[in-house]
């Protein structure tokens, strides 16, 4: 648990480029970033910047 609750700026290949995982002993929510996507009729395309927000419980 010590390692799982102390992740900082971890980038995983399964996430979108630029999305990072961060946890702490008082914050168990690892993903706080996203990027908007829209369907073009054939596929999903990303647009805009990566958005960072706080998680409220």
N, C-alpha and C positions, 0 to 999 in steps of 0.2 A: 504494500500500500504506500510505503514511503516514496517509491519511484513513481507510482501512478499519480500521486498527488503533488508532484513537483516537476511537471513537464513544462518546458518553456520554449516557445518558438519551434515546436516540432512540426516538420512538414512531411506529409505522407503522400506517396504516389497516387493513392485512391481519391485524394481531395483535389479540388481545382487549384491551379497554380496561384500561389500567393496566400492561400488559406493556411493558417497555422493553428496548432493545438496548444493551449495553455491551461494548466491546472495549478492549484495550490491547496494546502491543507484546509483552507476555508472556502474554496471555490471548486466544486466538482463538475462544473459545466465546461467541457473541453472546447466546444466549437462556438465561437461568438462572431464569426464573420460569414458573409455570404456575398454572392454576386447575382444580380438579376439575369434572367434568361427569358427569351421569347421564342414562340414557335413560329417558324417562317412558312409553314405549310408542308415542309419536308423534314426539317430537323430543328433542334433547339440551338439558338445562338446566344452567347453571353454578350451583355452590353453594360456599359457604365463601369464605375470603379468598384472595388471590393468594399463592402459596407461593414463596419464594425459597430456592434451594439452591445449593451449590457443585458444580462439575463436577470429577470426579476421573478422571484418565486413567491 
